[in-house]
Amino acid sequence: MKTTTLSILLATSLLLRSQTAADGGENGAASGGLSLAEVTRRVLENNPAIKEAEHRWRAAIQRVRQANAWDDPRVAGESRTHRFVDVPPNAFMDQSVAIEQLIPVTGKNLVRGRIAMAEGLSAFQEARRAQLDVIAKARATYFQLANAYDQLEINSKNLTSLKQIADISRSRYEAGLETAANALIAETDYSKLQETRRDLERNLSDAQSQLNTLMNRDAFARLGVPAAASVDPLHLSVTRLRVVTLAQRPEVQMARAKIDGEKSKLQLAHRAWIPDPAVSIKGQRYNDAAEAVSELDAGVSFTIPWVNPARYSSVVREARANLAAAEQGFEREQKEALRLLRDQLAKIETFHHHLELFGDKLVPQAQQAFEATQLSYESGKATFLDWISAQRNLRDIEAMGREHLAHYQMAVAELEAVIGADIYSPTPALSKGTK
């Protein structure tokens, strides 16, 4: 797939983020139109799925501070309640207070913090994935809405044309120049087009409801008509898209973060062999003592993991196996990302081929064939069935050509969701400053 081919493909994408803010909110509201930039902005600001993912990410990054923190100190106190024997003064303890603090000299808390950081990065990438998917869905719905309006316009033109054909055939039938069957064929086709119009209106309603929902608006809220198409030339190459995909796709980034997390877990498993000491200070007061503190003691304690080597060895082996699995998962995600990129580019190129074929050849040829058949019918050189068949062919080709345009637009819009990056113009994204 050549670079120039992709440049042509992506340069002809319609109504993408290249539209400026002036084409958006205020201008769109004043004219009653609906721009893709305005739809994208509203989705980013109001969509509940995006907000939910962002809150989950913000919750995840709070765990980093929790993991880095030291364990809480332990405080213990004892007091004599009753003594059943007589003892000499200052021979036994009556009250004591002790405080103990675990000192993480091995840095296990910092390792746990790095694990939490990797999990927070995964949550960030999950939020990006939610954002990319919602934006791609909103754009696809926007193009479906534009397609529905255009299909209705094509249907209206065909209804007008077919109504004229039906009137002509009825007049010729009344004059004895046409058969009743031909007149009924024209009227039947006219009725079928009216039935098709109802389906198109339902498609329009579905697209409006879906787009309103994605923008977190009432499903019955009114929407403007999609704005006219614009062209923004771009120059992209497969090599660049490969690099961007491997560097920016959320699933690849999550797999990379998982490797970092598993490396930290392996490091933590090795450090589990080294105990962290707990330092304690204890104050005691003897019976019959006048001082508040009769004796002050200091001590240290720690666990002995070496008496249970099987347990800690299995923890290390588990961490190594999980790390190996994460590395394989990372490789799998890279290959899957490139597969999706290639499939999406092939999809774009296919729809672009259809679009060029219909725009340059099929639609003009069908229009010429219809006009030529009409002239032949008026001069008596073609039958009525030839004329009505040419009209049907033109109607179907025009509708199919517009359908291919919508499919092409949606395929280009889905490309950003595949590669995980902006390829048109920057849009507001999740802030990485808090990450």
ABEGO torsion letter per residue (X at the ends): XBAAAAAAAAAABBGBAABBAAABAAAAAAAGBBBAAAAAAAAAAABAAAAAAAAAAAAAAAAAAAAABBBBBBBBBBBBABBABBBBBGABBABBBBBBBBBBAAGAAAAAAAAAAAAAAAAAAAAAAAAAAAAAAAAAAAAAAAAAAAAAAAAAAAAAAAAAAAAAAAAAAAAGABBAAAAAAAAAAAAAAAAAAAAAAAAAAAAAAAAAAAAGBBAABBBBBBBBBBBBBBBBBAAAAAAAAAAABAAAAAAAAAAAAAAAAAAAAAAAABBBBBBBBBBBBBBGBABABABBBBBBBBBBAAABAAAAAAAAAAAAAAAAAAAAAAAAAAAAAAAAAAAAAAAAAAAAAAAAAAAAAAAAAAAAAAAAAAAAAAAGABBAAAAAAAAAAAAAAAAAAAAAAAAAAAAAAAAAAAAGBBABBBBBBBBAAAX
